[in-house]
Amino acid sequence: MPAERPDFVRAVTMLGPGELALREYPWPKLDCGEAIMQIELSGICGTDKHTYRGETTQYAGTLSEQSSPFPLIPGHENVGIIVETNQAVDFYGKPLQVGDRVTMCPDLVCGKCPACRHIHGYSWCEHWRGYGNSFRATEEPLLGGWAEYMRLLPETFVYRVPDEMPAELAVMTELMACTYALDKAKEFSTLASEGFVSGASVLIQGAGPLGICHVIKARIMGAGLILVSDLSEERLALARRFGADTTLDITQHSPEEHSDFILANTAGRGVDLVVECTGEPAAIHDGVAALRRGGMYLLEGLFVDKGSIPFNFHHVVSKSIRMIGLSNHPFTAYEKSMELLLRNRERFPFAEFISHRFALEQAELAMETALSAKSMKVVFEPNAPPKSAPLRQ
């Protein structure tokens, strides 16, 4: 428990597209199996940016389709400290104790639908709900991490953070779990002409936080040539520091020049694997053009519905491309992702991953910064003192 439990908890609330406000919510009364976490760091994710722009439809065309309700408290990349518990347990069924440092999977699944019963590790639940995405703050408050304290429901997958792991690394855990897309590509490598084998060439589209995490994971997994494309030279420079061999600023060249660049770096064949981390449907054109015949395309960034684009699927057939959509990550990957981060903390410049930190009072500035191509991971420090003029009430 906090030294003095507050009667009210402050949280950044998204009232609607483009509208942020600082609100107060009563300290929650816990039901059996619930806990309260004091937030150390909470990231601004690409999904949060989509929601802010009013792009809220997720899992479109499936039984899980939903549109995020307003008002809501965003924040699903979280690390914090347990301050109260009512018989809550971690992912492995062990009781959580006050003082435990934890991170959590943002996906809440029913455990009973066909997807939950038959697809181990992936949250494709028909009754899926997500922290920071699915809960109207006026009805179910404090279910997002942009707050001083956050409520954890009984079905939450909670993972203990190692004592030696700083919050700056732990807040990356959910993003690193998403990089298990590359492990999915490995599943196809039983045939040498497909999937992701050691030494494979990889193009990562997008040098934001998700893209950088894929650079890290690809390098750890034994990729050969790693190329990264983006529209920000600052982000591309960081991609090179994290292990990319060469980068392409797509604002400086035509699509034809993009293809020429890829071919020039792959002996005229194209890359073995492309990973889309942009969230922009138009990126598919460049991605397909970059692939060699028999290559594989992992589509990850298009998590929200941004509409249709014209596309010639003959190119998929003529190249015998394997296109795989990955709408989520395995909740079995969290502990392994923390281990990977810890084992490689001296290998990569992780201190540069978080580019900006903000107090809750600075929510508008934080979002403006996160939407800028000059930022990397932007995080809230909800319990830090204010650093500038408060956000409007």
C-alpha positions in Angstrom: 0.0 0.0 0.0 1.2 3.6 -0.6 2.4 5.3 2.6 -0.9 7.3 2.5 -3.5 5.9 0.2 -5.0 8.7 -1.8 -8.8 9.0 -2.0 -8.6 9.8 -5.7 -6.3 8.8 -8.5 -5.3 11.1 -11.4 -5.4 9.7 -14.9 -5.1 11.1 -18.4 -8.4 10.5 -20.0 -9.1 10.6 -23.8 -12.5 12.2 -24.0 -12.7 11.8 -27.7 -10.5 12.0 -30.8 -7.9 14.7 -30.2 -9.2 15.5 -26.7 -7.1 14.8 -23.6 -7.9 15.9 -20.0 -6.6 15.1 -16.6 -9.4 13.5 -14.5 -9.6 12.1 -10.9 -11.2 8.7 -10.1 -12.0 7.2 -6.7 -9.5 4.7 -5.2 -11.0 1.4 -6.3 -12.5 -1.2 -4.0 -11.0 -4.5 -5.1 -12.9 -7.7 -5.9 -11.3 -11.1 -5.3 -8.4 -11.7 -7.7 -7.8 -8.0 -8.3 -4.7 -5.8 -7.5 -3.6 -2.2 -7.8 -0.3 -1.3 -9.4 1.5 2.0 -8.9 2.7 3.0 -12.4 6.4 3.6 -12.9 6.4 4.0 -16.6 3.6 3.7 -19.3 4.4 4.0 -23.0 2.5 5.7 -25.8 1.9 3.0 -28.3 1.1 3.3 -32.0 -2.4 2.1 -31.2 -2.8 5.0 -28.8 -1.9 7.4 -31.6 -4.5 5.8 -33.9 -7.1 6.2 -31.1 -6.2 9.8 -30.6 -6.8 10.4 -34.4 -10.2 8.6 -34.2 -9.0 5.4 -35.9 -10.5 3.1 -33.3 -11.8 0.0 -35.2 -9.8 -3.1 -34.2 -10.1 -6.7 -35.3 -12.4 -5.6 -38.1 -14.4 -8.4 -39.8 -14.0 -10.8 -36.9 -16.1 -11.9 -33.9 -13.7 -9.6 -31.8 -14.4 -6.4 -33.8 -14.7 -3.4 -31.6 -14.3 0.4 -31.6 -12.7 1.9 -28.5 -15.2 3.7 -26.4 -14.8 7.2 -25.1 -13.9 8.4 -22.6 -11.1 6.0 -21.9 -7.8 5.9 -20.1 -5.1 4.7 -22.5 -1.9 2.9 -21.7 -1.1 -0.7 -22.2 2.7 -0.8 -22.1 3.1 -0.7 -18.4 5.5 -1.5 -15.6 4.9 -0.8 -11.9 4.7 -1.9 -8.3 1.9 -3.8 -6.6 0.5 -1.7 -3.7 -2.7 -3.6 -2.9 -4.0 -7.1 -3.7 -7.0 -9.1 -3.0 -5.8 -12.7 -3.6 -4.4 -11.7 -7.1 -1.9 -14.1 -8.8 0.7 -13.8 -11.5 0.8 -15.6 -14.9 2.0 -18.8 -13.2 -0.6 -18.8 -10.4 1.7 -17.6 -7.6 0.2 -15.0 -5.2 1.2 -11.4 -5.9 2.6 -9.5 -2.9 2.7 -5.8 -2.1 6.0 -4.5 -3.3 6.3 -6.9 -6.3 7.5 -5.1 -9.5 5.4 -6.3 -12.5 4.5 -5.9 -16.1 1.3 -7.2 -17.7 -0.2 -8.4 -20.9 -2.8 -5.9 -22.1 -5.1 -8.6 -23.5 -7.9 -10.1 -21.4 -9.2 -13.4 -22.8 -12.1 -15.5 -21.8 -10.3 -18.9 -21.8 -13.4 -20.6 -23.0 -14.0 -19.8 -26.7 -12.6 -22.0 -29.5 -9.6 -19.7 -30.1 -8.6 -19.7 -26.4 -8.9 -23.5 -26.2 -7.2 -24.4 -29.4 -4.6 -21.7 -30.2 -1.9 -21.8 -27.5 -0.3 -18.5 -26.6 -2.1 -16.2 -29.0 -4.9 -13.9 -27.9 -7.4 -14.3 -30.6 -10.3 -14.6 -28.1 -13.8 -14.0 -29.4 -14.5 -12.0 -26.3 -11.2 -10.1 -26.2 -10.8 -6.9 -24.2 -7.8 -4.7 -24.0 -6.4 -2.4 -21.3 -6.3 1.1 -22.6 -8.6 0.2 -25.5 -11.8 -1.4 -24.4 -13.0 0.2 -21.2 -15.1 3.4 -20.8 -13.5 5.3 -18.0 -16.8 6.5 -16.6 -18.0 2.9 -16.1 -14.8 0.9 -15.5 -12.1 3.4 -14.4 -8.4 2.9 -13.9 -8.0 0.2 -16.6 -5.2 2.0 -18.4 -1.7 2.9 -17.5 -1.7 6.7 -18.1 -2.6 7.0 -14.4 -0.9 7.2 -11.0 -2.4 3.8 -10.2 -4.0 1.1 -12.3 -6.4 -1.6 -11.4 -5.6 -5.2 -12.5 -8.5 -7.5 -13.1 -8.5 -11.2 -12.1 -8.0 -12.5 -15.6 -4.9 -10.3 -16.2 -1.7 -12.0 -17.1 0.9 -10.5 -14.7 4.6 -11.1 -14.9 7.2 -10.4 -12.2 10.0 -8.1 -13.3 13.5 -9.3 -12.3 15.1 -7.2 -9.5 18.0 -6.2 -11.7 15.8 -5.0 -14.6 15.2 -1.2 -14.7 11.8 0.2 -15.6 13.2 1.6 -18.8 13.8 -2.0 -20.0 10.7 -3.5 -18.5 8.4 -1.1 -20.3 9.7 -2.5 -23.5 8.4 -6.0 -22.7 5.1 -5.9 -24.6 6.8 -4.5 -27.7 9.4 -7.2 -27.6 6.6 -9.8 -27.2 5.3 -8.5 -30.5 8.6 -9.5 -32.2 7.6 -13.1 -31.8 6.4 -12.5 -35.3 9.9 -13.4 -36.3 9.6 -16.7 -34.5 6.4 -17.3 -36.6 8.6 -16.8 -39.7 11.1 -19.3 -38.3 8.3 -21.9 -38.3 8.4 -21.9 -42.1 12.1 -22.3 -42.4 12.0 -26.1 -42.7 12.2 -25.4 -46.4 15.3 -23.5 -47.2 13.5 -21.2 -49.7 10.9 -19.9 -47.2 10.6 -18.2 -43.9 13.5 -16.8 -41.8 16.7 -18.8 -41.7 20.0 -17.8 -40.2 21.6 -15.2 -42.4 18.3 -14.2 -44.1 18.0 -10.7 -45.4 15.3 -8.7 -43.7 13.6 -5.4 -44.6 11.8 -3.7 -41.7 9.4 -1.0 -42.8 9.2 1.6 -40.1 11.8 2.7 -37.6 9.5 3.5 -34.7 9.6 1.6 -31.4 8.0 -1.5 -32.9 10.4 -1.5 -35.9 13.5 -0.9 -33.7 12.4 -3.9 -31.5 12.3 -6.0 -34.6 15.8 -4.9 -35.6 16.9 -6.0 -32.1 15.2 -9.4 -32.4 16.3 -10.0 -35.9 19.9 -9.4 -35.0 19.7 -11.6 -31.9 18.1 -14.4 -34.1 20.9 -14.4 -36.6 19.6 -12.3 -39.5 22.1 -11.4 -42.2 21.5 -8.1 -44.0 19.0 -5.9 -42.1 17.5 -3.0 -44.0 15.2 -0.4 -42.5 13.0 2.2 -44.3 11.3 5.2 -42.7 10.4 8.8 -43.4 12.6 10.2 -40.5 16.3 10.4 -40.8 16.6 10.7 -37.0 14.8 7.4 -36.5 16.9 5.7 -39.3 20.1 6.9 -37.6 18.9 5.2 -34.4 18.0 2.0 -36.4 21.6 1.9 -37.5 22.8 2.2 -33.9 20.6 -0.7 -33.0 22.0 -3.0 -35.7 20.5 -2.1 -39.1 23.1 -2.5 -41.8 21.6 0.1 -44.2 18.6 2.4 -44.2 16.3 4.1 -46.7 14.6 7.5 -46.3 11.5 7.0 -48.3 10.8 10.7 -48.5 13.9 11.2 -50.6 13.2 8.7 -53.4 10.5 7.4 -55.7 9.0 3.9 -55.4 11.1 2.8 -58.3 14.2 4.0 -56.6 13.2 2.1 -53.5 13.1 -1.1 -55.5 16.4 -0.3 -57.1 17.9 0.3 -53.7 16.7 -3.1 -52.4 17.9 -4.9 -55.5 21.3 -3.3 -55.3 21.7 -4.5 -51.8 20.5 -8.1 -52.4 22.4 -9.1 -55.6 19.3 -8.3 -57.7 17.1 -10.8 -56.0 15.1 -8.9 -53.3 15.0 -9.6 -49.5 14.0 -12.9 -47.9 11.6 -11.3 -45.4 9.8 -8.1 -45.0 8.2 -7.0 -41.7 5.6 -4.1 -41.9 5.7 -1.9 -38.8 4.3 1.3 -40.2 0.6 1.1 -39.7 0.1 2.5 -43.2 -1.6 0.3 -45.8 0.3 2.0 -48.7 3.5 0.4 -47.3 2.3 -2.9 -48.8 3.3 -1.8 -52.3 6.9 -1.2 -51.3 7.0 -4.4 -49.2 5.8 -6.7 -52.0 8.2 -5.0 -54.5 11.1 -5.6 -52.1 10.6 -9.3 -51.7 12.4 -12.0 -53.7 10.4 -14.8 -55.3 9.3 -17.2 -52.5 9.8 -14.5 -49.9 7.7 -13.9 -46.8 5.8 -10.7 -45.7 4.8 -10.3 -42.1 2.1 -7.6 -41.6 2.0 -6.3 -38.1 1.6 -2.6 -37.9 -1.9 -2.5 -39.5 -3.6 -3.2 -36.2 -6.5 -0.7 -36.7 -8.7 -0.4 -39.8 -7.4 2.4 -42.0 -9.4 1.4 -45.0 -8.7 -0.1 -48.4 -6.0 0.6 -51.0 -5.8 -0.5 -54.7 -3.4 -3.4 -54.9 -2.4 -5.9 -57.7 -2.5 -9.3 -56.0 -1.0 -10.9 -59.2 2.4 -9.8 -57.8 1.7 -12.0 -54.7 1.0 -15.0 -56.9 3.7 -14.3 -59.5 6.4 -14.1 -56.7 4.9 -17.0 -54.7 4.9 -14.7 -51.7 3.7 -15.9 -48.3 1.8 -13.0 -46.6 1.0 -13.5 -43.0 -1.1 -11.1 -40.9 -0.3 -11.0 -37.2 -2.9 -9.2 -35.2 -1.4 -9.9 -31.8 1.4 -11.4 -29.8 1.8 -14.5 -27.6 1.2 -14.0 -23.9 3.7 -16.8 -23.4 6.4 -14.4 -24.7 6.6 -11.9 -21.8 9.1 -13.7 -19.5 11.3 -14.7 -22.4 11.3 -11.1 -23.8 12.5 -9.8 -20.4 15.2 -12.4 -20.4 16.3 -11.4 -23.9 16.4 -7.7 -23.0 18.5 -8.4 -19.9 20.9 -10.8 -21.6 21.5 -8.2 -24.4 21.4 -5.0 -22.4 25.1 -4.3 -23.0 24.8 -5.1 -26.7 22.3 -2.4 -27.8 22.0 1.3 -26.8 18.8 0.8 -24.8 19.4 4.2 -23.1 18.4 5.8 -26.4 15.1 3.9 -26.8 13.1 6.2 -24.6 13.4 9.6 -26.2 11.0 11.6 -24.0 9.4 11.3 -20.6 6.4 13.3 -19.4 4.3 13.8 -16.3 0.5 13.4 -16.5 0.0 17.1 -16.6 1.9 17.2 -19.9 -0.4 14.8 -21.8 -1.0 17.0 -24.7 2.7 17.8 -25.2 3.4 14.1 -24.8 1.0 13.1 -27.5 2.2 15.9 -29.8 5.8 14.6 -29.3 4.8 11.0 -29.9 3.2 11.9 -33.2 6.4 13.6 -34.3 8.8 11.7 -36.5 11.6 13.0 -34.4 10.6 11.0 -31.3 11.2 7.3 -30.4 9.4 5.8 -27.4 7.5 8.4 -25.4 6.5 7.4 -21.9 4.6 8.8 -19.0 6.1 8.9 -15.5 2.7 9.3 -13.7 4.1 9.7 -10.2 6.8 12.2 -11.2 6.4 15.9 -10.3 5.0 18.3 -13.0 7.5 19.6 -15.4 5.5 22.3 -17.1 2.2 24.1 -17.1 -0.7 21.7 -16.3 -3.0 20.3 -18.9 -6.4 21.9 -19.1 -8.9 20.5 -16.6 
